[in-house]
Amino acid sequence: MRILSAAAVVVLLTAPAYAQIATPNINLIPELTSKTPEEKEQDAIKEKAYKESLKKIPDAKVSSDPWGSVRTDTPKAAPAKPKTKTGSSAQRSQ
């Protein structure tokens, strides 16, 4: 029984290593190729058109506060109360 369990452990430990070796080597990021002068010119035209289209977008005048319509006023700070000592004369007179 010990031999069977030892063989099972060996198989379970070598299976992931075999899977790494057996898979084909696939390069998901191919080497960058140089662009032709025509492609570079087309890219420059596209970039210029993109920048011009960004200039046509109007500036946002509306506040970006999502809770702005819920709040009526800004929260106000509560007035500070004077601190009294514990057992002060104001509390004893009652």
N, C-alpha and C positions, 0 to 999 in steps of 0.2 A: 504494500500500500504506500510505503514511503517512496519507493521508486516511481510509482505512478504520479504521486503529488509533486515530486521533484521535477519530473518530466513536464508536467503541466505548467509549473512555475517557469521553467526555462522557455517553453513555447510562448507563454504570455509575455515574457520580457523581451524576446527576440522579434516578436511580430511587428511592433512599431518601427524598429530599425530596418527590417526587411521592407516595410511599406515605403520608407524614405528612399531606399535604394531602387525599388522597382518602378517608381513613378518617373515619367519622362521629364527631362529638364525643359521647362517651358519658361521663356523669358517674357514676362508681361510688359516690360518697358523696353522696347527696342531702342537701339542706339539712334541718337538724333542725326538726321540727315541735313546737309546744308541745303538752303533754299536757292533757287535760281533767281537771277535779277528780276525777272518778271513777277515771281511770287513775292519778292521783297517789296516791289513797287505796289502790288495789289494790297499787301498788308498795310503799307503806309497810307494808301487811299482809304482803306477801311478804318484805320485808327483815326485819321483826320475826320472822317464822317462821324465816327462815334463821339469824338470830343465836341464836335459842333452840335450834335444832338443833345449832349449833356448841358450845353449852354442854353438851350431852348426851354429847359425845364424851369418853371417859375419857382421862386422861393416860397417856402411854406410860411404863411402868415398866422396860421392857427396854432394855438398852444398845443403842445404834445402831452398835456396832462390828461390821462384817461379818466380821472375822477373829478375833473374840473366841473362837470355839469352836476355832480352830486353835492359837492361842497358849496355852500353859499358864501361863507366867509373863511378867512384863514383862521386857524385855531389861535386863540389868545391865551397868553400865559395867565394862570391864576395869581391873584395878588398874594404876596407872601405874608403869612401870619407871623406875628412876633412869637418867638419861642418863650415858653414859660418853664420854670423849673418844676420838677415834680414836687408836689406838696407846697405849692406857692400859696400866698395869702389869698389870692383870688379864688382858689378852689376851696379853701378852708372856711370862708365866710358863708358858704351855702349850707 
